[in-house]
Amino acid sequence: MFDALAVFIPLIPLLGALIIGLGALSGFLVGEYREPLTADIATWALSMASLLALTVLGADILGENDGVFHLGNWLTSDNLNINVSLITSGFNVKLAALFALLLTVACKFAVNYMHREAGFHRFFFLLSLFAAAMLWLVLSGSTVCTFMGWEIAGVCSYLLIGYAYDRPVATQNATRVFVTNRIGDAGFVAGIALTYSWINSFDWLDLNTAATEFSSGQVNGIALCFAVAAMAKSAQFPFTPWLARAMEGPTPSSAIFYGAVMVHAGVFLLILLQPIFAQAPLGMALLIVTGLLTAAYSFFVGLTQTDVKSSLIFAGSAQLGLMFLECGLGLWQLASWHLAAHAVVRGYQFFTAPALMHQVINTPIKPLMPGIAKVRWLYTAALQRCWLDQITDWALVKPIRGLAHDLSYFDDYVIDRLIGVPAPAIRAASSFAQQEEQSLGARLENDYDNFAQGTGLAGKITEWFAALSHWFEERFILRTAPKDVAGVERKFGRLANNIERIILRPRYLVLFVFITLLIAF
Amino acid sequence: MNETGLPLLSLLVLLPLIGGVMVGYSPERLARSVALTIAVVELLITLWLLSQFNVAQGQHFQFVDNYQWIPSIGASYMLGVDGLSVLFLPMSALLTVSAILASWQTAHLKRLHFALLLALEGVTIGVFSALDLLLFFLFWELTLAPIFFLIGLWGIGPKRRNAATKYTLMMLSGGVPLLFAIIILALNHAGFGSGHVPQELTFSFPVLLETPLPDALQGWVLLLLVLGFAVKAPLVPFHTWLPTTAIEGPTQLTALLTGLKLGAFGMLRFALPLAPSAAVQYSWILGIVGAITLIYAALIALQQSNLRRLLAYASISHVGLVIIGISSLNVQGVQGAVFQLLNFSLIASSLMLIAGFLQHRLGSTEMVHLGGLAKIMPRLASLSFLFALASIGVPGTSGFPAELLLLIGIFTSHAGIAVAALAGAVLSAAYMLIYFRGAFFGPLKRPYNPNDALALDLRPREWLLLAAPAALVLWLGFSPNSLLNTQQLAAEAWLSHLLDQPVINVTPVAEQTDSVLTSPE
């Protein structure tokens, strides 16, 4: 009977976000004078969500819930039905209650922290929207709905990293973080599509019950797709650097997004898909490897961080790596407890980060382990975060940029000239002066004589043939032939060399290999 | 096929044409009001038509107007809409209203400008509703005249004349294969009747759909039709007119060109159904062409620094995705394709109109001239961001259900191409957000006085014309079924026409081919 209440857990923050957003856009909720009103709306919405989440949790503990609440149909196309349903029992509800409480705390904290900031109303709009997205993500029972929350949370994260949008570094990092996460999103969508094409359903529960019926290739494929999504969202090994970039946002948002709530979405996804991963040894192996790598990498890099937010964030990603490891080893219960405990502790640490000086006044920060401090190259590597960002730039961003540059040139100078500019357009009068010139008969740019002009099809063909023979004769026979031919040959040779050089660039080789693989696949 | 008392479609085609003449003869200062009134009336009629449309019979052509036109060659004046095409009518009307509002302050030749916009609207509605191939071809080519003058006379670039000529010549050359294909189809019909060529000719689309086409001709017809439509769609390598037009042409017209994808619509409506077995056989080639277009244009978009060129390439890239969706030959792909085509009229055109607003205020849409605009134009920035998110396909906007359907459709048919589509999704986030960062975020490039005309946020009229598509984008993202239900039956019928054909006709087609080859003696 309490199942229906679950709908309102994400709905009320969404409503709050709508009111604040429309208010700010229409010019009502602006300025310091309206700050208390905005803060009240957001706090009220989040408190209500927590209260409801706790109620649903209580009902679940007492065994009053059915487990699933069907809300209706979102999209239908032939035999494809995307239903909206909420899971109202077990881990999902517990996590929803925890996250809702943490979000409320963050909101309370931010009311004072953000006072008189330029984007006060914008901040609370985004916080409420994020709360709605996150609670929706945790509660929803279908892959597509979870993805909605997943992606909207990502957009909120983008906008909060770029909160101080007049600072170039902040927006640069925001873009980078969003695009990095987009790779994980692609994995998520691939997982959704594969699931649909194999079991014709979008339901998490259906997917989990079908886990044993899949062939090993199928189950590993699904597990890998969702593992990539989880790795990107929870900042696992190759993706870890985005987390440090995300520290540009205001402290309450760092606390709630990257300390307490959003980074745990990846681990949540893994725990949700426990039956699938249990059947997929390849997926489990991937989790173990990335978890270990992330934990080691974050520990190592975290040793040399000099500001409080960076060192906290690397401590956080190390813990997330351990959670991945636990999932990979099949210790699901441990991973879920770890998740919840880490969310609380790390959230608290971030909230108190601005007051760090008060805490360390009697306990000075320990110096770096001498083992690393003395080995200079290790120290540099840790300080440079193992050049992971630079390596990504070199291996991925630069080649793609280069490819884009080459293609853009190709488009303008080859395709456009081959197809796009018919001769009349070149000679068309584009300015008044040109038209005057033409009407006066001053054909300044005219370099061919009108002697051989044909009309009709036959006439034109004769004309073209005559022009061709004339050109041939003039270029190769009348002029000192050998020299000119050599020139043309040299030109062609240079062109061929150029093409070969371009094609042999690593990015094209990689591209060709990739295309070949796609076609073979 | 239900007959209504009122020839609604003819009214819809003729009203803007007559209205154009009226605008031409109205006083200069009243011209825009008259034009706006006519466009609004047209929009209301299209909405009324939509409300009268019988969704339960969506697979049949409705509101059919059928009169004899040129009886000696069997051409008729036949208009009608089914579930696939009916939604394009209100979208075209809405877009024309937006275009008129956006060019409200056109300074010179006002009457001609608004008359041409209305004429273009009438002809475009003709393209969407023509059911006679000759009539379709007439409307198709008639779109060129208004567009030629609109680019040439009101373009904002210095080479607008060149751009107008280039556009017209490319479109005319695209028309040639189209006409060839139409003639082949008509002759083929005559050949299967008694063989009397002028009497037995027909250009009626419903009749030609039922006429079997020999396998030997199917491939040619498909190739010619696809070639003709590819120029207008546009597909690589016939796309070079769009970036040129976007830079040189007036933004209200470019918004119409990027918003109403006549080429892709023609592909869906005519090219594949008229050569069904070839379409099934060669769909994978179409898919590969679409994938190349998608990735190629997305990579070039990454390199653009001008918003209008960027949007042109973004729209080419999205067309690539639509073409892959159509070629996947399942209901999800087709419905996603139609959905995405309708999205263009909301999203791509709104972004292009916003580019026009920026151009009008600041004299440029180059990234180096912009920067920090979110500070002085918060409303314009917020709405642009919403449309940018919709273009990326973020959940909550109408871009998401369309892209999801397309991806699911593609995954179930060509998994290899789907990987390319996912890469395109990552790239689209990259190019949109990189430009957005450069234009709207960061420090202001020069000091703006708040009362300055340069720093003006959205005017009420601009606010209105963007609010309508913005509301629709959010509504369709929330409830995609309201749109999908209309086209459901038509998409299924479209598909079964294609897929059931080869099974039924395997032997008859072969026999007919033999008889065609032997009968002339």
Interface residues (C-beta under 8 A of the other chain):
Chain A: L25 N73 W74 L75 T76 S77 D78 L80 V144 F147 M148 E151 I152 V155 Y158 G162 Y165 D166 R167 P168 T171 Q172 A174 T175 F178 V179 R182 I183 D185 A186 V189 A190 I192 A193 L194 Y196 S197 I400 R401 L403 A404 H405 L407 S408 D411 I415 D416 L418 I419 G420 V421 P422 P424 A425 I426 A428 A429 S430 S431 L518 I519 F521
Chain B: P158 K159 R160 R161 N162 T165 K166 L169 M170 V236 P237 F238 T240 W241 T244 Y296 L299 I300 L302 Q303 Q304 N330 V331 Q332 Q335 G336 G372 A374 K375 R379 S382 L389 V394 P395 G396 F400 P401 L404 L405 L407 I408 F411 T412 A415 G416 I417 A418 V419 A420 L422 A423 A425 V426 A429 A430 L433 I434 R437 F440 F441 G442 P443 L444 S479 P480 N481 L484 N485 Q488 A491 E492
